[in-house]
């Protein structure tokens, strides 16, 4: 299962939903944060929207479920 959470607006709860609703309930899921402005120091796997090839490759090659949190600053780029 691959889930992308995105919205053109910021501060609507995308990251909260991704981290606290989906991630704990989907066993063995990978979490990808596509963010450039609000990047937390906790986010070890941060990818920027302009790195679309890396995102696509990770989505296509993973056998686990993936949750992609796309920050508003990267929606148009992706």
C-alpha positions in Angstrom: 0.0 0.0 0.0 1.3 3.4 -0.9 -0.3 6.5 0.6 0.6 10.1 -0.3 -0.7 12.9 1.9 -0.6 16.3 0.2 -2.4 19.7 0.1 -1.6 23.0 -1.5 -2.0 24.7 1.8 0.2 24.6 4.8 -0.8 24.0 8.4 -3.8 21.7 7.6 -2.5 18.6 9.5 -0.8 16.6 6.7 2.2 15.6 8.8 0.0 15.0 11.9 -2.2 12.6 10.0 0.8 10.9 8.3 2.8 10.4 11.6 0.2 9.9 14.2 -2.8 8.4 12.3 -1.4 6.3 9.4 2.2 5.4 10.5 1.2 3.6 13.8 -1.6 1.7 12.2 0.2 0.4 9.1 2.6 -2.3 10.1 6.2 -2.2 8.8 5.5 1.0 6.8 8.3 3.3 5.6 7.8 7.1 6.1 9.1 9.6 3.5 8.9 13.3 4.2 9.1 15.5 1.1 9.8 18.8 2.7 12.1 21.8 2.3 10.7 24.5 4.6 9.4 22.9 7.8 12.0 20.1 8.0 12.4 18.9 11.6 15.8 17.7 12.9 14.0 14.4 13.7 13.3 13.7 10.0 16.2 11.4 8.9 14.7 10.5 5.6 13.9 14.0 4.1 13.6 14.3 0.3 12.9 17.5 -1.6 10.3 17.6 -4.4 12.9 18.2 -7.0 14.4 14.8 -6.2 11.3 13.1 -7.8 13.4 10.3 -9.4 14.6 9.2 -5.9 11.0 9.3 -4.6 9.7 7.3 -7.5 12.5 4.7 -7.3 11.9 4.2 -3.6 8.1 3.8 -4.1 8.6 1.3 -6.9 11.3 -0.8 -5.3 9.9 -1.1 -1.8 7.9 -4.2 -0.8 6.6 -2.6 2.4 3.9 0.0 2.7 5.0 3.6 2.2 3.5 6.8 3.6 4.6 9.9 1.8 4.1 13.3 3.5 4.4 16.0 0.9 4.8 19.4 2.4 3.0 22.3 0.8 6.2 23.9 -0.3 6.8 20.9 -2.6 3.4 20.0 -3.9 3.8 21.9 -7.2 7.3 20.4 -7.8 6.1 16.8 -7.3 
